[in-house]
Amino acid sequence: MHKINLERRWEEAGLTDDFIFSKVFLDPEITLELLRRIFPELAIEGIKILNSQQEFKSTYDAKSIRFDIYVEDHANNHYDIEMQVANHHNLPQRNRF
């Protein structure tokens, strides 16, 4: 019974699943296409995926933040691609980082 349930969960997993999301956006071609569609005015030529699940701390005693997919483009612009499936009403606080 447990194995069947796991198989069903895997078959029904979509982009909102953390594992699937990370695997999809670790593909530079997919991520580049997403960024080009979001920011067509930037004419992004290429990207480098710096890290998945990247953690940052501003000071040793600060709360860390985690970027789901952290990317740099050809012009040294940095992008954080996030998936948020629930509204915790904390978007302004998250954006400050």
C-alpha positions in Angstrom: 0.0 0.0 0.0 2.8 2.4 0.9 4.7 1.8 -2.3 1.5 2.5 -4.4 0.9 5.7 -2.6 4.5 6.9 -3.2 4.2 5.9 -6.9 1.0 7.9 -7.2 2.6 11.0 -5.5 5.5 10.8 -7.9 3.3 10.5 -11.0 1.2 13.4 -9.8 4.2 15.6 -8.9 4.4 18.8 -10.9 6.4 22.0 -11.0 5.3 23.0 -7.5 7.1 20.0 -6.1 10.5 21.2 -4.7 12.4 18.4 -6.2 10.9 18.8 -9.7 11.2 22.6 -9.6 14.9 22.3 -8.8 15.6 19.7 -11.5 13.7 21.7 -14.1 15.4 25.0 -13.4 18.9 23.5 -13.1 18.6 23.1 -16.8 20.2 26.3 -18.2 18.2 26.2 -21.5 14.9 26.2 -19.6 16.0 28.8 -17.1 17.3 31.1 -19.9 14.0 30.8 -21.7 12.1 31.7 -18.6 14.3 34.7 -17.9 14.0 35.9 -21.5 10.2 35.7 -21.3 10.1 37.6 -18.0 12.7 40.2 -19.0 12.6 40.6 -22.8 14.0 44.1 -22.6 17.3 42.7 -21.2 18.2 40.6 -24.2 19.9 38.0 -22.0 22.5 36.2 -24.1 23.5 33.5 -21.7 23.4 32.4 -18.0 25.3 30.5 -15.5 23.4 28.6 -12.8 25.3 29.4 -9.6 23.5 27.2 -7.2 20.3 25.5 -6.2 19.1 25.9 -2.6 21.7 28.7 -2.0 21.8 30.0 1.6 22.9 33.5 2.5 23.5 35.1 5.9 24.2 38.8 6.1 25.9 38.5 9.6 26.8 35.6 11.8 23.8 36.1 14.0 21.3 36.9 11.3 18.6 34.6 10.1 19.7 33.0 6.8 17.7 33.1 3.6 17.5 30.4 0.9 17.3 31.0 -2.8 15.7 28.2 -4.7 17.6 28.8 -8.0 20.3 31.4 -8.1 21.5 32.5 -11.6 23.9 35.0 -13.1 23.6 36.3 -16.7 26.2 37.4 -19.3 26.1 41.0 -17.9 26.6 39.9 -14.3 23.0 40.4 -13.3 21.8 38.0 -10.6 18.4 36.3 -10.5 16.6 34.4 -7.8 13.9 32.1 -9.1 11.5 31.0 -6.4 8.4 28.9 -6.1 5.9 29.8 -3.5 2.9 27.6 -3.3 1.2 29.2 -0.2 0.6 32.8 0.5 2.2 33.6 3.9 1.7 37.3 3.3 5.4 37.9 3.7 6.5 38.8 0.2 7.7 42.4 1.1 10.0 40.9 3.8 11.3 38.2 1.5 12.0 40.8 -1.3 14.2 42.9 1.0 16.9 40.3 0.7 
